[in-house]
Amino acid sequence: MDTRSIQCFIACYETHSINKAAGVLYITPQGLGKIISKLEEELGAPLFERTRRGLVPTECGSYFYEHSRGLISQLHTLQMEMKRIVDNENKIRIGCSIGIMNVFNIEEVEPFQMEHSRDYTGWTEGFNDEIIGMVQDGRLDVAFVIGDREPTGIQRESMFQKKLSALIYEGHPLFGRESLVFRDLEKEPLILLNEKFWTFHSVVQRCTEAGFLPRIHIKTMESFLIYQFTERKRGVGIDVNIHPEQLEGRSLRPITIEDSIPWSVNAIFRADMAEDPRVRRLVDFCRSCLIF
């Protein structure tokens, strides 16, 4: 069974005629009849009753029609995924945690990928733990992730780090401060990324170490919403100051939190990939195009 035979069935079902369907498909009625007969043989059930008035779907035919378009979609997905596996068989598979691309100069990354398209796949983006897991189980060869975890069998190289900042709106008592510590934020409603992100857990850890539980007012999946809610004076935003475009036109100040755990970007790769020159080239290139 293939997508072509299913499409032939659909044409027969919708036109109720071998001749009409053959005209739509640009094949002979005899050839189409053979395709339908072979399909019925594969499925082990008759799909049509042949009558003088045309094709009448059987109960099995109607059932198959209900699922046929979904089946075509699944087959196309399988074909594309298998082609991707074949095409990428000898390529270095790259991953990155959500948000990390903000620290690289995209205008340099894209030409690099095009120049070395035979060596590298596109970048797979996902949550931090998900990407680390994909390197561990061999679905990715090298990845850029947040935090200093170095699981067994994985090598890590530091790329970039920056302390967290508190986003303070104009008029807030902390607006004029040059720096902060988490104790300064004990009674403040906080706006930050949710539990799927490294930032959330690092904030909870530092606040707990300072002797209090943070008042988390808003959790989000999108960094830009932190800036929007802070601008509306819904609380104090917590983020890494790598989104200068989000500050444009807003009366917000990013103030460094001195006792925050640094947001660190690291390259990780399996130990068996450490000697592959393509890994070394990629890591060195990405280090050269950091923009912060």
C-alpha positions, 0 to 999 in steps of 0.5 A: 500500500502506498499514497498513490493507491490510497489517492486512487481509492479516494478519487473512485470513492468521490466520483463513484466511477472508475472512468471518471476517477481515471480521467482525474488521475490521468491513467487508464480505467483498466490500470485504475481497476487493477490498483483498486483490486490490489488494494482490496487484496492487501486490505482483505476486504472489498471496498466497492460493489461494481454496479451498472450505475457505478461504484457503490462503497461497501461498509469497509470502503466507507470506513477506509475512506474516513481514515484515508486522508489521515493515513496519507498524512501519516505516510508522508510524515514517515517518508519525510522523517526517513528521508531526514534520517538518511540525509542526516546520517553522517551529519553532526546533529545540533541542539540548543535550549530555548533562549540561547540563540539570543547570545549568538549573532544570527547573521553569522550563524546562518551563513556558517550553516549554509557553508557547512550544510554537508556537515551539520543538521539544522538546530533543534530547540527545546527545553534545557533538560530535554536537550541534555537528554537528547545528547545523552541518548544519542539523538543529538551530537552537540548542544548548547545548554544552560547550567553546569550539569555534566552528566556521565559520558558528556563533556562540557565547555563554558561559552558565556555567563551573565548574572540575572537582572531584576526589571524595575519599572520607573517609580518603584522604590528600587528603580534608582539602585545600582545593584540588588541582592535577592533579600531586597526582593523578599516582599516583591511580587516576581514575574519570571519564566515557569518551572520548565526553565532554569531561571525559575529553579535558580531563583527559588534556590537563591531565595531559599538560601537567603531564608525566604520563599519568593512571591512568584506572582506571574509565571510565563513561557515567553520572555517578552511577557515578563517585560510587558507585565513589568511595564504594567507594574504587575511586579518585578521581572526577573530575566537575563539581560540579553533582550535589549529590544524588549527594553526599547521604548519602556521605562524599565531598568535591568538591575543586576542581582549580585547573588544570583546564580549566573545564567551560563551557556555551555557546549556539551557533547558526548565523549565519543564526539570530542575528537570529531573536528566538526564538533571543534569547528562548531564550538569555536565558531559559536564562541567567536560570534557571541554578542554579549 
